[in-house]
Amino acid sequence: MCRNIKTLRPPVLPGEATDDDIRAAALQYVRKVSGFRAPAAHNREAFDAAVDAVARATAELLGALEVRGRTRPK
């Protein structure tokens, strides 16, 4: 498992993070925290729910951040 989750905010990532970028980071985070690359069937629902929750929180965070030198879209 990779130790680092890719930074998604500008200017590190040129342009805006896509839904796929956000989902991949959320999946990597949940894998790291849970210790499972792929959960057993009896843990799949909880694992997937955690990925969804982390992806939502990540999208909210990226949408709320103010990056110096950039104006937030209205």
N, C-alpha and C positions, 0 to 999 in steps of 0.2 A: 504494500500500500504506500502511496505517496505521502510524504509528510506535509507538503504544502498545498494549500488550495489556492488556485490562481486568483489574483486580485482582479476584480471586475470593474472597478470604477475608473473613469478617465482621470488622468491621462495614461494610466498604465495600460488599459485596454483602449485602443483607438476606437472612437465612436461609442456606441451604447452597447451594453451587454444584451445579448439576445435571450429569449426564453430558454433556448437550448443551453447557453452558457450558464445561466442561473441554475437550471435543473442539474447540470453536470456537477457544479460546485456543491449543490445540496446533497446529491447522491454521494459524492466523495466524503463530505462531512459526516453523513449518517453512517457510511461504511466505517470510517475511522472511529467514531464514538462507539458504535455497536460492536466492532470487532468482526463483523460479518461482511464478506465481499458479496455474498448472496445468502439471504436468510433461508432457514428451513421453512417449509410450507406453513407450519403453525406460527411462524413469526412474520410471514410476508405482509399481512395486513398492517401490523404495527410499523414495520419497516417502511412500507410505502406511504403510510400516513405521516411518518416523520419526515420523509423526503419532501412531501407536499408542503408541510408546515414550514420547513426550513426554506424552501424555494419561495414561498409567499413572504416570509420575513425578509429574505434577501432582496426581493423585488421592492418591498416597501422601503427598506434601508437605502437602496441605491436611488430610489425615486426622491427620497428626502434629503440626501446629502447635497451640500453646496460645495462645489470644487472651486478653489480660487481661480480667477481668470475665465470662468465660464458662467454664463447665465443659465438659470434653470428654465426649461420650457414651460410656458404658461398653459 
